Amino acid sequence: MIEGHVDPEYLEPEGPFGESHGYVALEDYNMVIDVTAITRRKEAILPSIISQVTPSESSMVKKLAYEPMYLLYLRDILAIKGIKRVVLHEPLTNLRRFLFLQFEREVPKTEVWRALYGTLNLQAAIGKFVIAVSDDIDPENADAVFWAMAYRCNPIEDTHVIPYREMGHAPRMAGEAELESALLIDATLKNPMPPLALPKKEFMEKAKGLWERLGLPPLKPESPWYGYSLGDWTEEWDRSAMQAVRGAWMERDETYRQRRRSGVTPNTPVRSVDGESES
């Protein structure tokens, strides 16, 4: 136990030190304590925690607390439908800047946006970039999140900028305003899309087993590591894929020759031409 006196009138500079947001905190005026006594038990156990450039002990403790707290708030307090996970990005950004909201597929757009806006209301200094993704995206994998943003987000329709946010825990730079803003991003699936262009899980698992039997270096698969349907796929294409697996892809040649068309420009979707023919 540390006892002392804090003078409410005078402050003194606190020297530069490394901060958990990844930058050195420059000198700030802060309160001073004149220590008068230090008392401890015999053979005391002194708990300590290291707060530094994240990930660190302190950020890990906060992550374990904040993520279920945000999920509880969105799912049970705001009654957001389809919310599955809340992930706060930890390395370098120290949790407060990036939040990822994972949703079940086919969740109404209104629920996604209620969650995006609602996230900003829980804590004033948390949430500079809040990104919603579907449940096939691993929110712990930044590459997967970027993939969702690249092809499932139309910035003019799927982003909103929110002004007048608190700067919070961030490096103070000369001449910088004390106000921040936030960017809300809907990178969820809006419509059916083609499958992920990787072999199905069954083939990848067989390949993984073969790799391990050969004694090759351990694999660390990152999501997504196998192909899966995103809604825009037919049984006919599945049968064609299985023909290719069996080495019987030549059997498709005649059916494709029968569907030849003239007057069609390259990269015209086949189904648009077939649909016109049928009508």
C-alpha positions as semicolon CSV with decimal commas, in nm:
position;residue;x (nm);y (nm);z (nm)
1;M;0,000;0,000;0,000
2;I;0,139;0,337;-0,103
3;E;0,037;0,644;0,099
4;G;0,106;1,003;0,012
5;H;-0,023;1,349;-0,069
6;V;-0,137;1,480;-0,406
7;D;-0,111;1,856;-0,451
8;P;-0,423;1,974;-0,644
9;E;-0,257;2,300;-0,745
10;Y;0,063;2,194;-0,919
11;L;0,134;1,950;-1,201
12;E;0,469;1,852;-1,343
13;P;0,580;1,701;-1,674
14;E;0,560;1,325;-1,711
15;G;0,847;1,211;-1,931
16;P;0,805;1,035;-2,267
17;F;0,719;0,665;-2,246
18;G;0,603;0,389;-2,477
19;E;0,224;0,365;-2,501
20;S;-0,008;0,079;-2,586
21;H;-0,129;0,253;-2,905
22;G;0,213;0,191;-3,058
23;Y;0,360;0,542;-3,034
24;V;0,569;0,712;-2,768
25;A;0,358;0,938;-2,546
26;L;0,538;1,272;-2,532
27;E;0,554;1,489;-2,222
28;D;0,221;1,572;-2,057
29;Y;0,156;1,757;-1,733
30;N;0,022;1,523;-1,470
31;M;-0,042;1,507;-1,096
32;V;0,239;1,438;-0,851
33;I;0,223;1,225;-0,538
34;D;0,463;1,280;-0,246
35;V;0,496;0,934;-0,096
36;T;0,491;0,924;0,284
37;A;0,475;0,551;0,350
38;I;0,491;0,214;0,176
39;T;0,345;-0,082;0,363
40;R;0,344;-0,444;0,251
41;R;0,282;-0,789;0,388
42;K;0,567;-1,025;0,459
43;E;0,644;-1,242;0,157
44;A;0,394;-1,044;-0,043
45;I;0,297;-1,143;-0,395
46;L;0,305;-0,829;-0,605
47;P;0,083;-0,860;-0,915
48;S;0,196;-0,663;-1,214
49;I;0,092;-0,619;-1,573
50;I;0,290;-0,505;-1,874
51;S;0,121;-0,249;-2,097
52;Q;0,315;-0,187;-2,416
53;V;0,281;-0,197;-2,794
54;T;-0,001;-0,443;-2,843
55;P;-0,055;-0,732;-2,824
56;S;0,036;-0,718;-2,457
57;E;-0,091;-0,841;-2,123
58;S;-0,321;-0,544;-2,073
59;S;-0,471;-0,559;-2,421
60;M;-0,534;-0,932;-2,391
61;V;-0,722;-0,880;-2,066
62;K;-0,929;-0,603;-2,225
63;K;-0,999;-0,815;-2,535
64;L;-1,132;-1,101;-2,323
65;A;-1,368;-0,858;-2,149
66;Y;-1,469;-0,619;-2,427
67;E;-1,564;-0,871;-2,696
68;P;-1,834;-1,055;-2,495
69;M;-1,946;-0,722;-2,349
70;Y;-2,010;-0,580;-2,699
71;L;-2,177;-0,901;-2,816
72;L;-2,406;-0,897;-2,512
73;Y;-2,491;-0,532;-2,573
74;L;-2,576;-0,578;-2,941
75;R;-2,750;-0,915;-2,914
76;D;-2,936;-0,886;-2,582
77;I;-2,975;-0,513;-2,512
78;L;-3,031;-0,381;-2,866
79;A;-3,183;-0,715;-2,980
80;I;-2,983;-0,720;-3,305
81;K;-3,083;-1,023;-3,509
82;G;-2,814;-1,250;-3,656
83;I;-2,510;-1,107;-3,476
84;K;-2,263;-1,392;-3,403
85;R;-1,931;-1,243;-3,293
86;V;-1,763;-0,917;-3,208
87;V;-1,387;-0,901;-3,255
88;L;-1,164;-0,609;-3,158
89;H;-0,839;-0,587;-3,352
90;E;-0,547;-0,599;-3,110
91;P;-0,198;-0,587;-3,273
92;L;-0,068;-0,227;-3,288
93;T;-0,418;-0,070;-3,286
94;N;-0,490;-0,163;-2,920
95;L;-0,852;-0,276;-2,959
96;R;-1,015;0,067;-2,970
97;R;-0,981;0,150;-3,339
98;F;-1,111;-0,151;-3,536
99;L;-1,421;-0,352;-3,447
100;F;-1,547;-0,639;-3,662
101;L;-1,908;-0,756;-3,638
102;Q;-1,979;-1,104;-3,776
103;F;-2,334;-1,182;-3,894
104;E;-2,528;-1,484;-4,007
105;R;-2,598;-1,486;-4,379
106;E;-2,913;-1,324;-4,515
107;V;-2,950;-1,094;-4,214
108;P;-3,164;-0,790;-4,309
109;K;-2,966;-0,481;-4,396
110;T;-3,153;-0,290;-4,125
111;E;-3,005;-0,520;-3,859
112;V;-2,652;-0,474;-3,993
113;W;-2,682;-0,097;-3,979
114;R;-2,851;-0,097;-3,638
115;A;-2,550;-0,291;-3,511
116;L;-2,296;-0,064;-3,681
117;Y;-2,452;0,249;-3,531
118;G;-2,523;0,080;-3,199
119;T;-2,160;-0,020;-3,157
120;L;-2,060;0,346;-3,134
121;N;-2,296;0,407;-2,844
122;L;-2,146;0,170;-2,589
123;Q;-1,816;0,350;-2,532
124;A;-1,732;0,694;-2,664
125;A;-1,365;0,622;-2,735
126;I;-1,403;0,279;-2,901
127;G;-1,484;0,232;-3,268
128;K;-1,308;0,438;-3,534
129;F;-1,359;0,176;-3,807
130;V;-1,651;-0,063;-3,753
131;I;-1,680;-0,333;-4,020
132;A;-1,962;-0,585;-4,062
133;V;-1,884;-0,919;-4,232
134;S;-2,073;-1,241;-4,301
135;D;-2,016;-1,565;-4,114
136;D;-1,784;-1,715;-4,377
137;I;-1,530;-1,442;-4,300
138;D;-1,293;-1,494;-4,005
139;P;-1,284;-1,153;-3,831
140;E;-0,949;-1,247;-3,672
141;N;-0,797;-1,267;-4,022
142;A;-0,736;-0,919;-4,163
143;D;-0,675;-1,061;-4,513
144;A;-1,020;-1,223;-4,510
145;V;-1,176;-0,895;-4,395
146;F;-0,998;-0,704;-4,675
147;W;-1,130;-0,965;-4,921
148;A;-1,485;-0,900;-4,800
149;M;-1,437;-0,523;-4,824
150;A;-1,290;-0,555;-5,174
151;Y;-1,582;-0,745;-5,328
152;R;-1,883;-0,711;-5,096
153;C;-1,873;-0,340;-5,019
154;N;-1,972;-0,057;-5,253
155;P;-1,824;0,245;-5,073
156;I;-2,081;0,494;-5,202
157;E;-2,367;0,282;-5,062
158;D;-2,213;0,069;-4,788
159;T;-2,013;0,323;-4,584
160;H;-2,121;0,603;-4,351
161;V;-1,897;0,861;-4,185
162;I;-1,997;0,967;-3,833
163;P;-1,855;1,304;-3,717
164;Y;-1,786;1,442;-3,368
165;R;-1,633;1,139;-3,203
166;E;-1,401;1,151;-2,905
167;M;-1,034;1,101;-2,990
168;G;-0,984;0,870;-2,695
169;H;-0,661;0,679;-2,633
170;A;-0,443;0,797;-2,922
171;P;-0,114;0,978;-2,977
172;R;-0,144;1,354;-2,938
173;M;0,006;1,535;-3,236
174;A;0,083;1,904;-3,255
175;G;-0,199;2,105;-3,408
176;E;-0,440;1,812;-3,422
177;A;-0,803;1,873;-3,335
178;E;-0,946;1,692;-3,034
179;L;-1,242;1,563;-3,237
180;E;-1,243;1,237;-3,430
181;S;-1,483;1,068;-3,671
182;A;-1,582;0,709;-3,736
183;L;-1,629;0,505;-4,052
184;L;-1,899;0,236;-4,062
185;I;-1,858;-0,031;-4,332
186;D;-2,105;-0,297;-4,442
187;A;-1,895;-0,571;-4,605
188;T;-2,155;-0,846;-4,568
189;L;-2,291;-1,055;-4,855
190;K;-2,570;-0,864;-5,028
191;N;-2,653;-1,121;-5,296
192;P;-2,552;-1,478;-5,388
193;M;-2,194;-1,493;-5,515
194;P;-1,982;-1,759;-5,689
195;P;-1,803;-2,010;-5,464
196;L;-1,460;-1,953;-5,319
197;A;-1,212;-2,070;-5,582
198;L;-1,044;-2,345;-5,379
199;P;-1,104;-2,723;-5,374
200;K;-1,385;-2,843;-5,149
201;K;-1,312;-2,924;-4,786
202;E;-1,299;-3,301;-4,848
203;F;-1,018;-3,261;-5,104
204;M;-0,822;-3,015;-4,893
205;E;-0,846;-3,244;-4,589
206;K;-0,711;-3,536;-4,795
207;A;-0,427;-3,317;-4,917
208;K;-0,356;-3,211;-4,558
209;G;-0,347;-3,577;-4,448
210;L;-0,107;-3,665;-4,729
211;W;0,114;-3,368;-4,639
212;E;0,133;-3,482;-4,277
213;R;0,204;-3,847;-4,368
214;L;0,500;-3,730;-4,576
215;G;0,642;-3,557;-4,269
216;L;0,648;-3,213;-4,428
217;P;0,660;-2,898;-4,210
218;P;0,341;-2,843;-4,006
219;L;0,062;-2,657;-4,184
220;K;-0,117;-2,356;-4,036
221;P;-0,434;-2,321;-4,245
222;E;-0,595;-1,978;-4,236
223;S;-0,962;-1,922;-4,308
224;P;-1,071;-1,958;-4,581
225;W;-0,864;-2,266;-4,667
226;Y;-1,120;-2,464;-4,871
227;G;-1,392;-2,382;-5,123
228;Y;-1,757;-2,342;-5,028
229;S;-2,078;-2,221;-5,188
230;L;-2,190;-1,861;-5,155
231;G;-2,523;-1,919;-5,325
232;D;-2,447;-1,869;-5,694
233;W;-2,378;-2,229;-5,801
234;T;-2,581;-2,500;-5,973
235;E;-2,599;-2,878;-5,954
236;E;-2,498;-2,892;-6,321
237;W;-2,172;-2,710;-6,247
238;D;-2,116;-2,942;-5,952
239;R;-2,156;-3,245;-6,181
240;S;-1,913;-3,091;-6,429
241;A;-1,659;-3,040;-6,149
242;M;-1,690;-3,406;-6,047
243;Q;-1,634;-3,510;-6,409
244;A;-1,312;-3,311;-6,406
245;V;-1,208;-3,483;-6,080
246;R;-1,260;-3,822;-6,248
247;G;-1,059;-3,707;-6,550
248;A;-1,371;-3,717;-6,770
249;W;-1,377;-3,348;-6,858
250;M;-1,370;-3,429;-7,230
251;E;-1,728;-3,555;-7,197
252;R;-1,837;-3,194;-7,176
253;D;-1,698;-3,102;-7,517
254;E;-2,007;-3,192;-7,723
255;T;-2,251;-3,005;-7,499
256;Y;-2,037;-2,691;-7,521
257;R;-2,011;-2,720;-7,902
258;Q;-2,389;-2,734;-7,921
259;R;-2,412;-2,405;-7,729
260;R;-2,187;-2,206;-7,960
261;R;-2,320;-1,858;-8,042
262;S;-2,228;-1,590;-8,293
263;G;-2,252;-1,217;-8,238
264;V;-2,157;-1,243;-7,870
265;T;-1,877;-1,035;-7,723
266;P;-1,611;-1,199;-7,503
267;N;-1,693;-1,230;-7,131
268;T;-2,067;-1,214;-7,188
269;P;-2,233;-1,419;-6,909
270;V;-2,359;-1,744;-7,060
271;R;-2,679;-1,746;-6,862
272;S;-2,782;-1,409;-7,002
273;V;-2,757;-1,550;-7,358
274;D;-2,921;-1,881;-7,265
275;G;-3,201;-1,691;-7,097
276;E;-3,266;-1,489;-7,412
277;S;-3,270;-1,807;-7,620
278;E;-3,521;-1,973;-7,389
279;S;-3,751;-1,672;-7,394
